[in-house]
């Protein structure tokens, strides 16, 4: 079903795909991305090619290549 939604979103210009931030395993819920150490658990960090960045406070952690 997600494949149909992704294909439909590609056809419609201006419509973005919804990112899933959580993963459900059985009855437990886990995060897929990091949370910001300065802002707390409710703020997620964006995963870029060479770094993780917080959009709220601009905290950045660089990845080791």
Helices and strands as residue ranges (DSSP letters): H 2-11, E 22-25, E 28-31, E 45-47, E 51-54, E 60-62
